[in-house]
């Protein structure tokens, strides 16, 4: 089923066209990467999809339910995480654990399954050993990682990720992509991820959407090159 359905989307800032002729779907079980040159309005497209901006033309639909007929849960991580300051009182563990309360567990003790989700979420971004650190003590890249871990802990049906691997080394990025592939292929999650590392991720993603500058436009306007199907290797995450 389509978790995201974009049809003939166009977007303008006042009179200036920014996006035109954007159409694609993200289905349950899809791992889709979105690329384009710097300034190609990739984040603007995500914000249109999430309802933070309104398209000038066309439509965006996010499914109200997941493939099991339950309310669709969306996990979003923006490009820059800067809201946590030095006085933020929580530890890394407390922040990521709070993601489990979104699953209807307010005022309940976290069970063994919850704790396992939290552990694997932190390990997936290389932050398990820093679980007792205060959030305000972390670097910007580390804050980005724990924000990702918290999204994983919520166990969403649909991931929308804007350059989530900022600050990760090559090994960490590869493990992160394997985890995303595992979530899409084995658990039916839908994933839409903006990335610059498209060569690194090709062996994990199912589809590649590229935004390209329109040659016949006097404006800085981008449209879709295509939505290419990529090979679908089996997940190697255990």
Protein Blocks (a to p, Z undefined) as FASTA:
>chain_A
ZZbdcehiacdehjbcfbghiacdddehiacdddddehilmmmmmmmmnopaccfbdcdd
ddfbdfkopacddddddfbdckbcfklmbdfklmmmmmmmmnopghiacdfklmmmmmmm
mmmnopmmmmmpcfklpcfklmmmmmmmmmmmnopabdcdehklgoiafklmmmmmmmmm
mmmmmnopacddddfklmmmmmmmmbdcdddddfkbcbdcdddfbdcdddddddfbZZ
